[in-house]
């Protein structure tokens, strides 16, 4: 093989790796875990895995837009539990399910709106902005809950979050595999936001802003409005994830989902979303979410101490960032 052919082959291999590398990693990881980790491939564990990744996956569907536009949002890790606390608190005081969910979503949207206005209009760095709101929202969650968890006694909400829909039955009619409501919500958001990103003007504008913000502004894109919309959307979806998590646990607890923002960002970067913006695809983010979920699930099945799990998750985040940098250099 001549030198030009070798360079062409290497370039083609690099492009294929960029486009499908994480999906290949996901397939290989699934096969290895199924062969080496006892109980990994059982229907019960697969159903549990889907439920476990749903919280991170739901928020990752909008974090994709945030990263693709050249920003990120650290406050989601506290908006998730705060959304659950607000829902539980309003539900306890009013007994109105629709009002409690709407209040939680409104709270998350307001936090996102504040982030968007500060970042887009006042040009404050997203790291500083969302780190500040992360601390403020955590404080608000503890203030709302008076430092304690709030029990959820509403049967409608509990049944909704824990309801399961049979997918596979055996010959006797017994349920072999079923998918719970939070997982259906995740799949629905994947389909919706995947369509928005790839098939709408808003999605194309998001990628254009991440690729070159100034050129996008000169091309007539309202950069400020797009960014504010993305952050507002991010806050509302994070609060929705918090409501579903609180309903699953039966409590609104300000201490839940700690550190989830790092898992969400790691999943997106593993899925090929560039930290510098302009690149992102929903199917790859789904692969990143499941890679993170499978690793954590396998460690739990192997009874690996939680302290070591923190090290592994941190290593995955570091590897994802390094992979993103290598892609940018090659590009």
N, C-alpha and C positions, 0 to 999 in steps of 0.2 A: 504494500500500500504506500503510495507516494505521500510526501509531506502535506500537500494541499488536501488530499483525500483524508488523511489522519485528522487535520484540523477541522474539516467538514464533519467527519464522524463525531469528533469530540463536541463540536458545537451542537450537532443534532441531539447527541446524548444529553448534553446540558439542558437543552430546551425541553426534552421529554421528562427529565428529572424535575425541572422546575414546575412543569404542568401537572405531572402525575406522581411525583415522588412521594408525597405524603399519603396518597391513596394506596400506593404500593406498600409503604411502611405500615399502614393500618391493616392491610390484608395479611402481611407477614406476621405482625404482632398478634393478630387474632389467631392465626394458625398455631404459632408457638405457644401462646397461652392455653389454647384448647388442648394441646398435646402434653403440656408440662404442668399445668396448674389443675389440681383436682377440683372438680365441680364447676370449673369455669364455663363449660359449654352446656350446662344443664339449663332447661327452660326457666327454672326459678331464678338462677343467677343472671341470665340474659334479661329477664324482665326487671330484675333489681338494677342491673347496669343501666338500662334505658331510663329508669326513674332517677337514678343518681345523676346522670349527665343532663337531665332536662333543665335543671336550674341554671347551670353554666351555659348550656346550649341556648336557652331562651335569650339570655342577655348577650351572648355572642352574636346573635343575628343582627343586633343593632350596633354592637361594638365594631363590627365589620365596617359599617358606614363611617364611624368616628375615626378609625385608623386609616381607612381609605382616603379620607379627606385631609389627612395629615395631622390629626389630633388624637388624643386618647382621653379616657375618662376613668380616673381612679376612684371616684365617689360611688361607683355602682356597688362596691363591696359593703357600703353602709346604707345605701338606698334600699337594697334588698331586705335587710331586717327591719329597717324603718317602715317600709311599705307594709310588712306583715304586722308591725305594731300598730300602725294607724288603722289598718283594717280591723284588727281585733278590738281596738279601743272604741271605734265608732260602732262596731257591731254590738259590743257589750252595752253601750249607752243608749243605742237607738233600736237595736234588733232588726234594722233594715239592711238586708244583705246587699242590695244594689247600691245603696248609699255608701256603705262601708268600702266596697270595692272601688267605687268612683272616687271616694276621698283618698284612698291609697294611690290610685293612678294620678290624681290631681297633684298630690304631694310630690310624687316622683317627677311629674312633668314640670312642676315649679322649680325643683332643684336643677333639672336639666336646663330649663329656661335661663336660670341665673348663670349656670356654667356657660351656656351659649352666648349670652349677652356680654359677659366679662371677657370671654376668649375672642369672640368675633368682632364686637363693637369697640371694646376698650383695648384690644390687642395684648392682653395679658397671657403669658405662657400657660398652656393647658396643664402642665405639670403642677405649677403653683396654684392655679385656680381650683382644679379638681382635688388636689391634696387638702386645700383649705376647706372646701365644701365637704369633703369626706369626714374631716374632724368635726365640723359643725353638725352634720347630719347624724353622726354617731352620738354626739351630745344630745341632740333633739330627741333621738330615739329613746335614750335613757330617761330624759325628762318626761316624755310622753308616758313611758311605762313605769315611771317612778322607781326606776332601777330594778324592776321585777318583770317576770314574764306574765303575759296576759292570756288567760285561758280562753279557748274558743269553744263555746257550747252549742253553736248553731249547727244543727244536723244537716241542713241543706248544703252549707259550705263544706263541711267535713265529708259528706257523701260525694259531693262533686269532685273534690280533690282526690279522693281515694277510690272513686269509681273506676271500674275496669271493663273494657270492651273485648269480648272473646274474639280471637283471630283464628286460632286453630283448635279444632276438636278432634278427639280420637273416634274410632268406629262406634264406641259406646255412647258417644255424645258428650263425654266429659271434656271440660276445658283443659287443653294442654298448654296453650300460650295465649296471653291476653296483654293488652296495652292499656295503661292507665291514662286518665284524663290529662295530667300535666305533659305526658309524652305526646299526646295528640296536639296539644297547644304548641309544643315545640315544633312538631312537624309542620303544622299550619303556618307558623311564623317563618320557618325555613322557606316554604313555598312562596309565601307572600313577599318577604323581603328579598328573596332571590330574584323574583320577577321584577320587583322595583329596581333593584340594582342593575340588572342586565337589560331590561326592556323599556325603561321609562327615562324621560329627560332628567328627572331628579337624580336617578342613579348615575347616568352619564356625567351629569354636572358634578356629582360627588367625586368620581374618579378623576375628572378634569381638574378640580380644585386641588386634590392631593398631588397630581402630577406637576402642576404649575399654577399656583394661586394667582399670581399677577397676570399671567396670560389669560386665565379664565375671566378675571375681572375686565380685562381689555376686550375680551370677546363678548361681553355683555351679560355674563352670569352674575347674579346677585349673590356674591360670596357670603356676605353677612347673613342674609336670610337663610341660605342653605345650611350654614353651620349652626345657626340657632335652632333650625328645625331638627337637625341631626341630634343635637344635645338634648332637646326637649323630648324627642322620640326615645332616646336612650334612657332618660330618667323614668319615663312612663313604663317602658318595657321592664326595666329593673324592678320597679315597684310591683308590676304584675307577677314577676318571678317570686318576689317576696310574699305576695298574697298566697300563691300556690304552695310555697314552702311552709308558711305558717299553718295553712289548712291541713297539709300533710302531717305536720308535727302536732297539731292541735293546740298550739300556743303561738302568740306573737312575742318573740324573744329578741331583744336588741343585741344579744350576743351570738346569734346565728350567722352563718355565712362569712365568718371572719377570714380575710385573705382571699376571698373568692375573686376579687378583681384581678389578682395575679394569674389565677387559673384561666379566667376568661381571656385576658390578653395573650397568655401563652398559647391557648387553643387557636386564637386567630392568627398569631404569628406562625405557629406550626402549620396552619392551613394556607400559608403563602401570602398572607396580608402583609404588605411592606410597612414597616414603622415610619418610613419617610412619606408614605401616602401614594395614591395613584394606582395601586394594585390590589385586587381583591376579588374573590369568587366564593359564592356561598357553599358550593359543593365541597370545596377544599377546607373551608372553615368547619363544616360538619365532620370531615375527616380528622381535623385537629382536635375537635371536642371529644371525639370517640377515642383518639389516641390517649389523651389525658385521662379519660374515664376508665379505659381498659387498664392502664398502668396502675391507677389507684385501686381499682377493683381487684386486680391480681395481687397487689401488695396486701390488701385486706384478707384475701383468701389464704395467703401464705403466712398470715399472722405476723407481718413485719411491724415492728414498733413504730408508733406514730412519729417519733422523733426522726427516724430514718426516712420516713415518708416525706417530711419537710425537705430533707436534703435532696431527695430524688426529684421532687417537684421544682425546687430551685434550680437543679441541674438541667431539667427539661426547659425551663424558661431561658437559662443562659444559652443552651444549645440552640433554641429557636432564634434568639437574637443574633447569635453568631452566624447561623444559616442565612438569616435575612441580610446580614452584612456581606456575606460571600456572594449572594445573588446580585446585590447591588454593584459590587466590584466587577463581577463578570459581565453584567449588563453595560 
